[in-house]
Amino acid sequence: MVKNEEKTLAAVLYVISFFAPIIGPLIIWLLKKDESSFVDYHGKEYFNFFISYSVYFFISGILTIVLIGFVGLAILGIMLFVFTIIAAIKAYEGNEYRFPLIFRIFK
C-alpha cells in the first residue's frame, strides 16, 4: 500500500519537471529513493524518459536540415507534455506508469 506522501512526491516529481527538468526531479528522487520504492520507481522512470526524449529531440534537431525534423520536434513536444501529465496523474493515484518509447537505462 502506497502512502499519500509517496503518491504526492511522485506526482510532484513529474510536475516540477516542467519548471526544472533536471534539478527538481533529481532532488526529490535522491532524497526519497531509499525511503520509498514507489518514489524510486518513478524517479528512475522519469530519468529514463528524460534521457530518451533528449536523444529524440537531438535527432529531430539534426533532421531539421531536411525539414522533417520540424514535424518531429512538434510531435515530441506534444508527447512530452501529454506523457508527463499522464505520469503525474497515475503517480498521484498510486499506480506505476511506464512511458512508451523509452530506453530503460535505470532499472
Backbone bond lengths (Angstrom), bond angles and torsions (degrees), N, CA, C in turn:
res aa  C-N    CA-C-N  psi(-1)  N-CA   C-N-CA  omega(-1)  CA-C   N-CA-C  phi
1 M - - - 1.454 - - 1.530 109.19 -
2 V 1.312 114.70 125.93 1.460 120.70 -178.03 1.530 109.20 -87.19
3 K 1.322 115.67 132.44 1.463 121.42 179.87 1.530 110.62 -74.94
4 N 1.322 115.84 156.08 1.467 120.85 179.14 1.528 111.96 -60.34
5 E 1.326 116.90 -38.00 1.465 120.61 179.16 1.527 110.72 -62.09
6 E 1.330 116.74 -41.20 1.465 120.76 179.33 1.524 111.06 -65.72
7 K 1.319 116.76 -42.24 1.466 120.88 178.17 1.527 110.51 -60.95
8 T 1.326 115.19 -45.41 1.459 119.82 -178.53 1.521 111.25 -64.30
9 L 1.322 117.22 -44.84 1.469 120.20 179.79 1.525 111.66 -63.54
10 A 1.323 117.05 -39.97 1.468 119.89 178.77 1.523 110.61 -65.22
11 A 1.332 117.51 -40.73 1.467 120.72 177.70 1.526 111.03 -66.64
12 V 1.331 116.93 -41.55 1.464 121.19 179.01 1.529 110.50 -63.76
13 L 1.313 117.00 -34.17 1.461 121.74 177.55 1.527 110.22 -54.89
14 Y 1.331 116.66 -42.80 1.468 120.28 179.41 1.521 112.17 -75.79
15 V 1.325 117.16 -43.22 1.465 120.49 -176.73 1.522 110.99 -65.40
16 I 1.322 117.31 -40.39 1.465 120.24 -179.40 1.534 111.34 -67.68
17 S 1.323 116.61 -19.39 1.466 119.31 179.81 1.524 112.21 -66.12
18 F 1.337 118.19 -19.09 1.465 120.03 175.33 1.527 111.40 -70.08
19 F 1.331 117.24 -26.34 1.457 121.70 -175.95 1.526 113.15 -104.00
20 A 1.309 116.55 -33.17 1.469 122.35 179.59 1.531 107.27 -141.39
21 P 1.333 117.58 83.57 1.465 121.18 -169.97 1.529 116.45 -58.56
22 I 1.312 118.55 -27.79 1.465 119.09 -178.92 1.522 110.94 -110.33
23 I 1.312 116.85 -52.53 1.459 121.53 -172.29 1.531 112.86 -64.70
24 G 1.321 117.89 -47.76 1.464 121.14 -177.28 1.529 112.97 -58.45
25 P 1.342 117.51 -58.86 1.473 118.74 178.90 1.528 113.26 -61.91
26 L 1.326 116.85 -34.41 1.463 120.21 -179.49 1.530 111.05 -64.53
27 I 1.323 117.11 -42.33 1.468 120.31 179.50 1.525 110.42 -62.38
28 I 1.335 116.50 -48.17 1.468 119.85 -179.94 1.521 110.53 -61.34
29 W 1.313 116.43 -45.76 1.463 120.48 -177.15 1.529 111.14 -63.89
30 L 1.325 117.46 -47.11 1.461 120.32 -177.84 1.527 112.55 -66.48
31 L 1.322 117.09 -33.97 1.465 119.64 -179.92 1.530 112.83 -74.48
32 K 1.313 117.70 -31.45 1.465 120.27 -171.28 1.526 115.36 -114.87
33 K 1.325 119.26 -3.46 1.461 120.20 -174.61 1.528 113.24 -64.16
34 D 1.317 117.96 -31.50 1.465 120.08 179.76 1.526 112.19 -80.44
35 E 1.322 116.79 -24.83 1.459 121.29 -178.59 1.523 113.19 -87.28
36 S 1.336 117.02 -27.57 1.459 120.72 -173.10 1.524 110.77 -137.59
37 S 1.307 116.33 118.78 1.465 119.68 177.24 1.528 110.49 -69.62
38 F 1.334 116.82 -27.06 1.467 120.91 178.66 1.530 110.89 -67.39
39 V 1.318 117.13 -46.84 1.466 121.11 177.51 1.523 109.63 -67.07
40 D 1.321 117.81 -37.03 1.463 121.60 177.35 1.526 110.57 -61.32
41 Y 1.325 116.98 -44.64 1.467 121.03 178.58 1.529 110.36 -59.47
42 H 1.332 116.74 -49.08 1.466 119.78 -177.42 1.527 111.91 -69.13
43 G 1.314 117.84 -32.24 1.464 120.16 175.40 1.520 111.50 -64.40
44 K 1.325 116.25 -46.05 1.471 120.08 177.53 1.525 110.75 -63.01
45 E 1.316 115.94 -42.87 1.460 120.29 -179.71 1.526 110.81 -62.98
46 Y 1.329 116.71 -41.82 1.463 119.46 179.01 1.525 111.50 -63.01
47 F 1.327 117.55 -45.00 1.465 118.76 -177.38 1.527 112.11 -72.05
48 N 1.316 118.27 -30.72 1.469 119.94 170.32 1.529 109.79 -61.90
49 F 1.320 116.20 -43.40 1.459 122.55 178.04 1.525 110.46 -62.34
50 F 1.315 116.82 -47.12 1.462 121.61 -177.71 1.531 111.08 -62.00
51 I 1.311 117.28 -46.28 1.460 121.02 -179.23 1.528 110.64 -65.11
52 S 1.318 116.38 -45.85 1.466 120.48 -178.62 1.522 111.63 -61.41
53 Y 1.325 116.46 -48.00 1.453 118.94 -177.68 1.522 112.18 -73.32
54 S 1.317 119.02 -24.15 1.463 120.98 172.13 1.524 110.05 -65.19
55 V 1.320 116.25 -41.10 1.466 120.57 176.65 1.529 110.04 -63.62
56 Y 1.333 116.70 -44.53 1.474 120.04 178.78 1.525 111.37 -62.50
57 F 1.330 117.83 -40.42 1.463 120.76 177.77 1.527 111.04 -65.48
58 F 1.326 117.31 -39.02 1.461 120.95 178.38 1.533 110.55 -62.70
59 I 1.322 116.34 -46.22 1.469 120.54 179.28 1.524 110.81 -63.23
60 S 1.322 117.28 -42.95 1.466 120.52 177.70 1.521 111.09 -64.19
61 G 1.331 116.13 -36.83 1.462 119.71 176.99 1.522 111.54 -61.60
62 I 1.319 116.60 -41.28 1.467 120.17 176.75 1.524 110.52 -66.17
63 L 1.330 116.45 -38.63 1.464 120.68 -178.22 1.530 113.74 -73.10
64 T 1.331 117.41 -5.31 1.464 118.37 175.32 1.521 111.07 -65.76
65 I 1.311 116.59 -18.10 1.471 120.77 176.53 1.520 110.11 -61.18
66 V 1.339 116.65 -36.85 1.465 120.79 179.22 1.529 111.35 -102.01
67 L 1.310 116.92 17.84 1.461 126.95 174.28 1.528 115.61 71.36
68 I 1.303 119.31 -19.49 1.467 119.45 179.77 1.523 111.19 -71.58
69 G 1.306 116.99 -21.31 1.454 121.21 -179.81 1.519 113.27 -64.17
70 F 1.334 116.86 -28.63 1.462 119.61 178.64 1.522 111.15 -63.93
71 V 1.310 116.25 -39.87 1.463 121.02 177.05 1.529 109.56 -65.92
72 G 1.315 116.03 -44.12 1.462 120.58 178.66 1.522 112.22 -60.84
73 L 1.333 117.05 -41.81 1.462 120.75 179.04 1.529 111.30 -63.51
74 A 1.325 116.54 -40.94 1.469 120.26 179.41 1.525 110.87 -65.42
75 I 1.314 116.60 -45.87 1.467 120.94 -179.95 1.528 110.50 -64.39
76 L 1.321 117.14 -43.41 1.468 120.43 178.74 1.520 112.21 -63.52
77 G 1.318 117.15 -38.43 1.459 120.48 177.78 1.518 111.87 -61.68
78 I 1.317 116.52 -43.19 1.463 121.10 178.04 1.528 110.31 -66.18
79 M 1.328 116.76 -44.68 1.469 120.61 179.35 1.526 110.96 -61.45
80 L 1.309 116.93 -42.16 1.461 121.71 179.48 1.527 110.90 -58.96
81 F 1.310 116.27 -46.90 1.461 121.22 -179.31 1.533 111.39 -65.53
82 V 1.315 116.78 -49.41 1.466 121.45 -175.99 1.527 111.06 -65.93
83 F 1.323 118.01 -46.52 1.466 120.44 -177.98 1.530 111.77 -66.01
84 T 1.320 117.27 -33.72 1.461 120.06 177.94 1.526 110.64 -67.25
85 I 1.325 116.97 -42.02 1.469 121.04 177.37 1.524 110.35 -63.38
86 I 1.320 117.42 -45.58 1.468 121.23 179.16 1.526 110.27 -60.37
87 A 1.328 117.28 -44.11 1.469 121.22 -179.63 1.524 110.93 -62.88
88 A 1.328 117.28 -40.74 1.466 120.31 179.18 1.527 110.89 -64.03
89 I 1.317 116.81 -41.67 1.469 120.64 178.91 1.522 110.55 -65.55
90 K 1.327 116.90 -45.78 1.465 120.55 179.48 1.530 110.84 -62.17
91 A 1.317 117.18 -40.95 1.465 120.59 179.19 1.518 110.60 -64.56
92 Y 1.323 116.86 -41.15 1.464 120.21 179.77 1.530 111.46 -66.76
93 E 1.331 116.69 -28.89 1.462 121.29 176.72 1.525 111.69 -78.72
94 G 1.324 117.00 -11.38 1.460 121.14 179.73 1.511 113.57 91.60
95 N 1.333 117.09 16.31 1.459 121.88 -179.39 1.524 111.02 -103.70
96 E 1.317 115.71 152.86 1.458 120.36 173.09 1.521 107.66 -86.60
97 Y 1.324 116.20 140.48 1.461 121.67 -179.28 1.520 108.63 -125.86
98 R 1.315 115.70 130.72 1.465 121.19 176.88 1.516 108.45 -106.88
99 F 1.313 115.37 119.85 1.456 120.19 178.98 1.521 110.10 -67.52
100 P 1.318 117.29 141.78 1.463 119.12 174.29 1.527 111.05 -78.49
101 L 1.305 115.84 151.90 1.463 123.44 172.72 1.522 115.02 62.81
102 I 1.319 117.55 39.14 1.473 118.16 178.66 1.524 110.62 -120.33
103 F 1.331 114.39 157.33 1.460 121.54 173.94 1.513 107.09 -84.56
104 R 1.285 117.94 134.67 1.473 122.38 179.10 1.531 108.18 -92.23
105 I 1.322 116.59 81.90 1.457 121.77 179.93 1.520 110.29 -82.37
106 F 1.346 116.14 -49.30 1.468 121.67 176.36 1.510 107.94 -92.04
107 K 1.329 115.61 126.82 1.470 118.47 -178.63 1.484 111.33 -119.05
